[in-house]
Every structure is written in structure tokens, then in C-alpha cells.
Amino acid sequence: MSPNLSREIGSLTEVDFQRCRVWQFVHADNSDGVALVPVSDFPVASLIERIVATQIRLANGDKYWATVQGFVSGDRVEMQRSLSLSVLFEGKRVFLGDTGMYDIETYSPKGFCQALGLAHGDVFPISFDVSDVVTGYAQAVKAVIEGNAP
């Protein structure tokens, strides 16, 4: 991992995701104090302090690039609660997160659907597959996010 490749999370683009699918958090001298650097060895066994870029598929079949973080090695319910998505949508980022940790109106399934301008049934369930870059995390490498209301 080379420091000159470090990027702020908000600056990552679809091109960056296509070049590298796993990014590692590192300390940086920026306003957030963190940055990301690409991980070059695949597949990875650990996702601690990492995000994974992948295409997600909405219930209506639409696909978007997103970063996924918050992988845990627990059961399906625990996984559903811990995952967070940052989706590239029409030039902006739309978030779906662990609603226990964030503003529920912004990061909830309802807020996520509103930001996309879609009905809940058009969005959920969301599916993704990161099995090509991650080993382990059986509940997450091929995951479905149900989007149940909190």
C-alpha cells in the first residue's frame, strides 16, 4: 500500500472501484484524519478497517456501484444490522447504514428509498456478491439486505 495512492473516501469514483475493489483505512493529514489506500492482494481474509466496492442490485434490477463496510462474522441478523452502504447515484452518494449508529431518517431504509426516489419494493431486497475478493464472512460475501424498517 503506497501513501501516494491514498484517497479520501468521498473522492472515490466508479473508475477507482473498477481498478481496486478493496480499500484499507489509514491515518491521514486531512480534515477527517483518515484516508483509504487500495489493497492489491486478493482475495482478502479480513475486512477489519476495510471497505469493499461492488455493484449492488436493487429489487427492480437496477445496478449501482457502492461501497460496503461493517462486515461481521456473525449470523444473518447481526450482519443485516451491521452493514453500511454508500451508493453512487446520479453524481452523489446515498447512504444506508446501521441505524443504531446513525441518524435514522437519513440512513434508514425509508431515507435510502427517498434519496433514490423509489418505492421500498423497488429497492429491497438489495443483493451483492463480493466472493471474488473476500474469503470468509459466509453471511456477507453473497448477501441480501432485506431493508426492514427499524
Helices and strands as residue ranges (DSSP letters): G 3-5, G 9-11, H 14-19, E 22-27, E 34-38, E 50-57, E 63-69, H 76-82, E 84-89, E 92-96, H 104-107, H 109-116, H 120-123, E 126-129, E 142-145
